[in-house]
Amino acid sequence: MVRVNASPKIEGKLAKVSRKPGVYLMRDSVGRVLYVGKARSLRPRVRSYFRRGDHTFKTQSLIARIADFDVIVTDSEVEALLLETNLIKEHKPRFNVTFRDDKQYPYIKVTVNEVYPRVGTTRRLLKDGALYFGPYTSGKSLRQTLKLLNRLFPYRTCNIDMSRPIPRPCLKYDIGLCNAPCTRAVSVEEYSVVVDGAVRFLRGEHKEVVHQLTEQMWTASAAERFEQAALIRDRLTAIETVLEKQKVSDPGDRDGQMDIFGVARHQRSAIATVFQVRGGKMIGNQNYWLAVTGEETDVEMLDDFVREYYDRASDVPRLVLVPQELSHVDVLQAWLTSLR
């Protein structure tokens, strides 16, 4: 039966709730959004809040504060998932698990939409044709990645106008950190090879990068460009040094790409860790402090975190490993597939 203390307003709205997929918003007495959820069928899901049953502590605490609710019907469960994610970002409801800090984490940005692409950092993820890698929760990790990447691939990092060449390159050209496309010292095709190598490296395609550089080294050597061959040799040595330090995470499949999630909690504090495996090797891990009430289940916490993580992430692997089975796995899988 409907909860005894449900208001006539709520009882009237419950009778009109659609059975289609959609999103529901639970509100308090002043209209604040307490919780945003999605459902395959809205009517039974929303009505379940107002029926007696074995609710979790978190749900009981939520129910005690509900004074009104709204529903939004969608055409599919995947559409409901997307809408739920956007509404959580907009309202930051108390009973949804979110990142504790609301700052925008940095990304590595490669402007492949430009003739001479630039590599830099940004905190804004835009649909502008560029490639993004991240987010990075550790500034130190980001700086180390960029430092190594620029040693291996002499791309430009500047913001100068590239529409016409300039007379002289900057210091980075002299120390081997840029091949000076600004002076047209390198052709568009040659520079594209450099940027392509950087992108492949960021994607974890290390074997392909090593193969590509090895071919370039032998080509340069055969053409008696020995200085260029020596530079490429040094880059290969640097890559091999880095790869030797990395633990092989999936020896059975060296081309494996996956994200591995772990969550730890204590009372009203929780932290999530994501280990990123590309090409069978762990290329990084990120830690996120979560805002929790202390009453949600581990599955609820994982559900919310995984969704928010991939809403911000720039790279979705083919395999996602979590410590517990998530709810609505089929819907989540369809959404993640659409992001690749």
Contacts in CASP RR format, 6 or more apart in sequence:
PFRMAT RR
TARGET T0000
AUTHOR 0000-0000-0000
METHOD contacts of the structure
MODEL  1
MVRVNASPKIEGKLAKVSRKPGVYLMRDSVGRVLYVGKARSLRPRVRSYF
RRGDHTFKTQSLIARIADFDVIVTDSEVEALLLETNLIKEHKPRFNVTFR
DDKQYPYIKVTVNEVYPRVGTTRRLLKDGALYFGPYTSGKSLRQTLKLLN
RLFPYRTCNIDMSRPIPRPCLKYDIGLCNAPCTRAVSVEEYSVVVDGAVR
FLRGEHKEVVHQLTEQMWTASAAERFEQAALIRDRLTAIETVLEKQKVSD
PGDRDGQMDIFGVARHQRSAIATVFQVRGGKMIGNQNYWLAVTGEETDVE
MLDDFVREYYDRASDVPRLVLVPQELSHVDVLQAWLTSLR
1 51 0 8 1.000
1 52 0 8 1.000
2 11 0 8 1.000
2 14 0 8 1.000
2 47 0 8 1.000
2 50 0 8 1.000
2 51 0 8 1.000
3 50 0 8 1.000
3 51 0 8 1.000
3 52 0 8 1.000
3 63 0 8 1.000
6 14 0 8 1.000
6 50 0 8 1.000
7 67 0 8 1.000
9 68 0 8 1.000
10 50 0 8 1.000
10 66 0 8 1.000
10 68 0 8 1.000
10 69 0 8 1.000
13 68 0 8 1.000
13 69 0 8 1.000
14 43 0 8 1.000
14 46 0 8 1.000
14 47 0 8 1.000
14 50 0 8 1.000
17 42 0 8 1.000
17 43 0 8 1.000
17 46 0 8 1.000
17 47 0 8 1.000
17 71 0 8 1.000
18 42 0 8 1.000
18 43 0 8 1.000
18 71 0 8 1.000
18 73 0 8 1.000
19 41 0 8 1.000
19 42 0 8 1.000
19 43 0 8 1.000
19 44 0 8 1.000
20 41 0 8 1.000
20 42 0 8 1.000
20 73 0 8 1.000
20 74 0 8 1.000
21 38 0 8 1.000
21 39 0 8 1.000
21 40 0 8 1.000
21 41 0 8 1.000
21 42 0 8 1.000
21 73 0 8 1.000
21 74 0 8 1.000
21 75 0 8 1.000
21 76 0 8 1.000
21 77 0 8 1.000
21 79 0 8 1.000
21 80 0 8 1.000
22 38 0 8 1.000
22 39 0 8 1.000
22 42 0 8 1.000
22 71 0 8 1.000
22 72 0 8 1.000
22 73 0 8 1.000
22 74 0 8 1.000
22 77 0 8 1.000
22 79 0 8 1.000
22 80 0 8 1.000
22 83 0 8 1.000
23 36 0 8 1.000
23 37 0 8 1.000
23 38 0 8 1.000
23 39 0 8 1.000
23 71 0 8 1.000
23 72 0 8 1.000
23 74 0 8 1.000
23 80 0 8 1.000
23 83 0 8 1.000
23 84 0 8 1.000
23 87 0 8 1.000
24 36 0 8 1.000
24 37 0 8 1.000
24 38 0 8 1.000
24 39 0 8 1.000
24 42 0 8 1.000
24 45 0 8 1.000
24 46 0 8 1.000
24 69 0 8 1.000
24 70 0 8 1.000
24 71 0 8 1.000
24 72 0 8 1.000
25 33 0 8 1.000
25 35 0 8 1.000
25 36 0 8 1.000
25 37 0 8 1.000
25 69 0 8 1.000
25 70 0 8 1.000
25 71 0 8 1.000
25 72 0 8 1.000
25 87 0 8 1.000
25 91 0 8 1.000
26 33 0 8 1.000
26 34 0 8 1.000
26 35 0 8 1.000
26 36 0 8 1.000
26 49 0 8 1.000
26 62 0 8 1.000
26 66 0 8 1.000
26 69 0 8 1.000
26 93 0 8 1.000
26 95 0 8 1.000
27 33 0 8 1.000
27 34 0 8 1.000
27 66 0 8 1.000
27 67 0 8 1.000
27 68 0 8 1.000
27 69 0 8 1.000
27 70 0 8 1.000
28 34 0 8 1.000
28 65 0 8 1.000
28 66 0 8 1.000
28 67 0 8 1.000
29 67 0 8 1.000
31 67 0 8 1.000
31 68 0 8 1.000
33 87 0 8 1.000
33 91 0 8 1.000
33 93 0 8 1.000
34 62 0 8 1.000
34 65 0 8 1.000
34 66 0 8 1.000
34 93 0 8 1.000
34 94 0 8 1.000
34 95 0 8 1.000
35 62 0 8 1.000
35 93 0 8 1.000
35 94 0 8 1.000
35 95 0 8 1.000
35 96 0 8 1.000
36 84 0 8 1.000
36 87 0 8 1.000
36 88 0 8 1.000
36 91 0 8 1.000
36 93 0 8 1.000
36 96 0 8 1.000
37 84 0 8 1.000
37 96 0 8 1.000
38 77 0 8 1.000
38 80 0 8 1.000
38 81 0 8 1.000
38 83 0 8 1.000
38 84 0 8 1.000
38 328 0 8 1.000
39 45 0 8 1.000
39 46 0 8 1.000
39 80 0 8 1.000
40 77 0 8 1.000
40 328 0 8 1.000
40 331 0 8 1.000
42 71 0 8 1.000
42 73 0 8 1.000
46 69 0 8 1.000
46 71 0 8 1.000
49 59 0 8 1.000
49 62 0 8 1.000
49 63 0 8 1.000
49 66 0 8 1.000
49 69 0 8 1.000
50 63 0 8 1.000
55 63 0 8 1.000
56 295 0 8 1.000
56 296 0 8 1.000
56 297 0 8 1.000
56 300 0 8 1.000
57 295 0 8 1.000
58 95 0 8 1.000
58 293 0 8 1.000
58 294 0 8 1.000
58 295 0 8 1.000
58 296 0 8 1.000
58 297 0 8 1.000
58 300 0 8 1.000
61 95 0 8 1.000
61 293 0 8 1.000
61 295 0 8 1.000
62 95 0 8 1.000
72 83 0 8 1.000
74 80 0 8 1.000
74 83 0 8 1.000
77 328 0 8 1.000
77 331 0 8 1.000
77 334 0 8 1.000
78 331 0 8 1.000
78 334 0 8 1.000
78 335 0 8 1.000
78 338 0 8 1.000
80 331 0 8 1.000
81 307 0 8 1.000
81 328 0 8 1.000
81 331 0 8 1.000
81 332 0 8 1.000
81 335 0 8 1.000
82 335 0 8 1.000
84 307 0 8 1.000
85 307 0 8 1.000
85 308 0 8 1.000
85 311 0 8 1.000
88 96 0 8 1.000
88 98 0 8 1.000
88 304 0 8 1.000
88 308 0 8 1.000
89 308 0 8 1.000
89 311 0 8 1.000
92 98 0 8 1.000
92 102 0 8 1.000
94 293 0 8 1.000
95 293 0 8 1.000
95 296 0 8 1.000
96 304 0 8 1.000
97 270 0 8 1.000
97 290 0 8 1.000
97 291 0 8 1.000
97 292 0 8 1.000
97 296 0 8 1.000
97 300 0 8 1.000
97 301 0 8 1.000
97 303 0 8 1.000
97 304 0 8 1.000
97 305 0 8 1.000
97 308 0 8 1.000
98 290 0 8 1.000
98 291 0 8 1.000
98 304 0 8 1.000
98 308 0 8 1.000
99 288 0 8 1.000
99 289 0 8 1.000
99 290 0 8 1.000
99 291 0 8 1.000
99 308 0 8 1.000
100 288 0 8 1.000
100 289 0 8 1.000
100 290 0 8 1.000
100 291 0 8 1.000
101 289 0 8 1.000
104 123 0 8 1.000
104 124 0 8 1.000
104 135 0 8 1.000
105 123 0 8 1.000
105 134 0 8 1.000
105 135 0 8 1.000
105 136 0 8 1.000
105 137 0 8 1.000
105 312 0 8 1.000
106 121 0 8 1.000
106 122 0 8 1.000
106 123 0 8 1.000
106 134 0 8 1.000
106 135 0 8 1.000
106 136 0 8 1.000
106 139 0 8 1.000
106 142 0 8 1.000
107 121 0 8 1.000
107 122 0 8 1.000
107 123 0 8 1.000
107 125 0 8 1.000
107 132 0 8 1.000
107 133 0 8 1.000
107 134 0 8 1.000
107 135 0 8 1.000
107 136 0 8 1.000
107 314 0 8 1.000
108 119 0 8 1.000
108 120 0 8 1.000
108 121 0 8 1.000
108 132 0 8 1.000
108 133 0 8 1.000
108 134 0 8 1.000
108 136 0 8 1.000
108 142 0 8 1.000
108 145 0 8 1.000
108 146 0 8 1.000
108 149 0 8 1.000
108 202 0 8 1.000
109 119 0 8 1.000
109 120 0 8 1.000
109 121 0 8 1.000
109 122 0 8 1.000
109 130 0 8 1.000
109 131 0 8 1.000
109 132 0 8 1.000
110 117 0 8 1.000
110 118 0 8 1.000
110 119 0 8 1.000
110 120 0 8 1.000
110 130 0 8 1.000
110 131 0 8 1.000
110 132 0 8 1.000
110 133 0 8 1.000
110 195 0 8 1.000
110 198 0 8 1.000
110 199 0 8 1.000
110 202 0 8 1.000
111 117 0 8 1.000
111 118 0 8 1.000
111 119 0 8 1.000
111 130 0 8 1.000
112 129 0 8 1.000
112 130 0 8 1.000
112 131 0 8 1.000
112 195 0 8 1.000
112 199 0 8 1.000
113 128 0 8 1.000
113 129 0 8 1.000
113 130 0 8 1.000
114 162 0 8 1.000
115 162 0 8 1.000
115 188 0 8 1.000
116 156 0 8 1.000
116 162 0 8 1.000
116 181 0 8 1.000
116 182 0 8 1.000
116 188 0 8 1.000
116 191 0 8 1.000
117 155 0 8 1.000
117 156 0 8 1.000
117 191 0 8 1.000
117 192 0 8 1.000
117 195 0 8 1.000
118 155 0 8 1.000
118 156 0 8 1.000
118 157 0 8 1.000
118 158 0 8 1.000
118 159 0 8 1.000
119 146 0 8 1.000
119 149 0 8 1.000
119 150 0 8 1.000
119 155 0 8 1.000
119 156 0 8 1.000
119 157 0 8 1.000
119 195 0 8 1.000
119 198 0 8 1.000
120 146 0 8 1.000
120 157 0 8 1.000
121 142 0 8 1.000
121 146 0 8 1.000
122 132 0 8 1.000
125 132 0 8 1.000
125 312 0 8 1.000
125 314 0 8 1.000
131 199 0 8 1.000
131 314 0 8 1.000
132 314 0 8 1.000
133 202 0 8 1.000
133 203 0 8 1.000
133 314 0 8 1.000
133 315 0 8 1.000
134 313 0 8 1.000
134 314 0 8 1.000
134 315 0 8 1.000
135 286 0 8 1.000
135 312 0 8 1.000
135 313 0 8 1.000
135 314 0 8 1.000
136 142 0 8 1.000
136 145 0 8 1.000
136 286 0 8 1.000
137 286 0 8 1.000
137 287 0 8 1.000
137 288 0 8 1.000
138 286 0 8 1.000
138 287 0 8 1.000
141 284 0 8 1.000
141 286 0 8 1.000
145 202 0 8 1.000
148 238 0 8 1.000
148 242 0 8 1.000
149 198 0 8 1.000
149 201 0 8 1.000
149 202 0 8 1.000
150 157 0 8 1.000
150 177 0 8 1.000
151 177 0 8 1.000
151 235 0 8 1.000
151 238 0 8 1.000
152 198 0 8 1.000
152 201 0 8 1.000
152 235 0 8 1.000
152 238 0 8 1.000
152 239 0 8 1.000
153 194 0 8 1.000
153 195 0 8 1.000
153 197 0 8 1.000
153 198 0 8 1.000
153 201 0 8 1.000
153 235 0 8 1.000
154 172 0 8 1.000
154 176 0 8 1.000
154 177 0 8 1.000
154 178 0 8 1.000
154 179 0 8 1.000
154 194 0 8 1.000
155 178 0 8 1.000
155 179 0 8 1.000
155 191 0 8 1.000
155 194 0 8 1.000
155 195 0 8 1.000
155 198 0 8 1.000
156 178 0 8 1.000
156 181 0 8 1.000
156 182 0 8 1.000
157 172 0 8 1.000
157 178 0 8 1.000
158 170 0 8 1.000
158 178 0 8 1.000
158 182 0 8 1.000
160 166 0 8 1.000
160 182 0 8 1.000
162 181 0 8 1.000
162 182 0 8 1.000
165 182 0 8 1.000
165 183 0 8 1.000
165 184 0 8 1.000
166 182 0 8 1.000
166 183 0 8 1.000
167 183 0 8 1.000
168 183 0 8 1.000
169 178 0 8 1.000
169 180 0 8 1.000
169 182 0 8 1.000
169 183 0 8 1.000
169 185 0 8 1.000
170 178 0 8 1.000
170 180 0 8 1.000
170 182 0 8 1.000
172 178 0 8 1.000
173 179 0 8 1.000
173 180 0 8 1.000
173 183 0 8 1.000
173 185 0 8 1.000
176 231 0 8 1.000
179 185 0 8 1.000
179 186 0 8 1.000
179 190 0 8 1.000
179 191 0 8 1.000
179 194 0 8 1.000
180 186 0 8 1.000
181 191 0 8 1.000
186 194 0 8 1.000
193 212 0 8 1.000
193 216 0 8 1.000
196 212 0 8 1.000
197 209 0 8 1.000
197 212 0 8 1.000
200 208 0 8 1.000
200 209 0 8 1.000
200 212 0 8 1.000
201 209 0 8 1.000
201 239 0 8 1.000
203 278 0 8 1.000
203 315 0 8 1.000
204 257 0 8 1.000
204 278 0 8 1.000
204 279 0 8 1.000
204 281 0 8 1.000
204 283 0 8 1.000
205 278 0 8 1.000
205 279 0 8 1.000
206 239 0 8 1.000
206 243 0 8 1.000
206 279 0 8 1.000
206 281 0 8 1.000
207 254 0 8 1.000
207 255 0 8 1.000
207 279 0 8 1.000
209 239 0 8 1.000
210 236 0 8 1.000
210 239 0 8 1.000
210 240 0 8 1.000
213 232 0 8 1.000
213 235 0 8 1.000
213 236 0 8 1.000
213 239 0 8 1.000
214 236 0 8 1.000
216 232 0 8 1.000
217 229 0 8 1.000
217 232 0 8 1.000
217 233 0 8 1.000
217 236 0 8 1.000
218 229 0 8 1.000
220 226 0 8 1.000
220 228 0 8 1.000
220 229 0 8 1.000
220 232 0 8 1.000
221 229 0 8 1.000
243 281 0 8 1.000
246 281 0 8 1.000
246 282 0 8 1.000
246 283 0 8 1.000
247 281 0 8 1.000
247 282 0 8 1.000
248 254 0 8 1.000
248 280 0 8 1.000
248 281 0 8 1.000
249 275 0 8 1.000
249 277 0 8 1.000
249 280 0 8 1.000
249 281 0 8 1.000
249 282 0 8 1.000
250 256 0 8 1.000
250 258 0 8 1.000
250 277 0 8 1.000
250 280 0 8 1.000
253 280 0 8 1.000
254 279 0 8 1.000
254 280 0 8 1.000
254 281 0 8 1.000
255 279 0 8 1.000
255 280 0 8 1.000
256 277 0 8 1.000
256 278 0 8 1.000
256 279 0 8 1.000
256 280 0 8 1.000
256 318 0 8 1.000
256 319 0 8 1.000
257 277 0 8 1.000
257 278 0 8 1.000
257 279 0 8 1.000
257 280 0 8 1.000
257 317 0 8 1.000
257 318 0 8 1.000
257 319 0 8 1.000
258 277 0 8 1.000
258 317 0 8 1.000
258 318 0 8 1.000
258 319 0 8 1.000
258 320 0 8 1.000
258 321 0 8 1.000
259 274 0 8 1.000
259 275 0 8 1.000
259 276 0 8 1.000
259 277 0 8 1.000
259 317 0 8 1.000
259 319 0 8 1.000
259 320 0 8 1.000
259 321 0 8 1.000
260 274 0 8 1.000
260 275 0 8 1.000
260 277 0 8 1.000
260 321 0 8 1.000
261 272 0 8 1.000
261 273 0 8 1.000
261 274 0 8 1.000
261 302 0 8 1.000
261 305 0 8 1.000
261 306 0 8 1.000
261 320 0 8 1.000
261 321 0 8 1.000
261 322 0 8 1.000
261 323 0 8 1.000
262 272 0 8 1.000
262 273 0 8 1.000
262 274 0 8 1.000
262 322 0 8 1.000
262 323 0 8 1.000
263 270 0 8 1.000
263 271 0 8 1.000
263 272 0 8 1.000
263 273 0 8 1.000
263 290 0 8 1.000
263 298 0 8 1.000
263 301 0 8 1.000
263 302 0 8 1.000
263 305 0 8 1.000
263 323 0 8 1.000
264 270 0 8 1.000
264 271 0 8 1.000
264 273 0 8 1.000
265 271 0 8 1.000
265 292 0 8 1.000
265 294 0 8 1.000
265 298 0 8 1.000
265 301 0 8 1.000
267 294 0 8 1.000
268 292 0 8 1.000
268 293 0 8 1.000
268 294 0 8 1.000
269 289 0 8 1.000
269 292 0 8 1.000
270 289 0 8 1.000
270 290 0 8 1.000
270 292 0 8 1.000
270 294 0 8 1.000
270 301 0 8 1.000
271 287 0 8 1.000
271 288 0 8 1.000
271 289 0 8 1.000
271 290 0 8 1.000
272 287 0 8 1.000
272 288 0 8 1.000
272 290 0 8 1.000
272 305 0 8 1.000
272 309 0 8 1.000
273 285 0 8 1.000
273 286 0 8 1.000
273 287 0 8 1.000
273 288 0 8 1.000
274 285 0 8 1.000
274 286 0 8 1.000
274 288 0 8 1.000
274 309 0 8 1.000
275 282 0 8 1.000
275 284 0 8 1.000
275 285 0 8 1.000
276 282 0 8 1.000
276 283 0 8 1.000
276 284 0 8 1.000
276 285 0 8 1.000
276 286 0 8 1.000
276 315 0 8 1.000
276 317 0 8 1.000
277 283 0 8 1.000
277 317 0 8 1.000
278 317 0 8 1.000
288 305 0 8 1.000
288 309 0 8 1.000
290 301 0 8 1.000
290 305 0 8 1.000
292 301 0 8 1.000
298 323 0 8 1.000
298 324 0 8 1.000
299 324 0 8 1.000
299 325 0 8 1.000
299 326 0 8 1.000
299 327 0 8 1.000
302 322 0 8 1.000
302 323 0 8 1.000
302 324 0 8 1.000
302 326 0 8 1.000
303 326 0 8 1.000
303 327 0 8 1.000
303 328 0 8 1.000
306 320 0 8 1.000
306 322 0 8 1.000
306 326 0 8 1.000
306 332 0 8 1.000
307 332 0 8 1.000
310 316 0 8 1.000
310 335 0 8 1.000
310 336 0 8 1.000
310 339 0 8 1.000
316 336 0 8 1.000
316 339 0 8 1.000
316 340 0 8 1.000
318 340 0 8 1.000
320 336 0 8 1.000
326 332 0 8 1.000
END
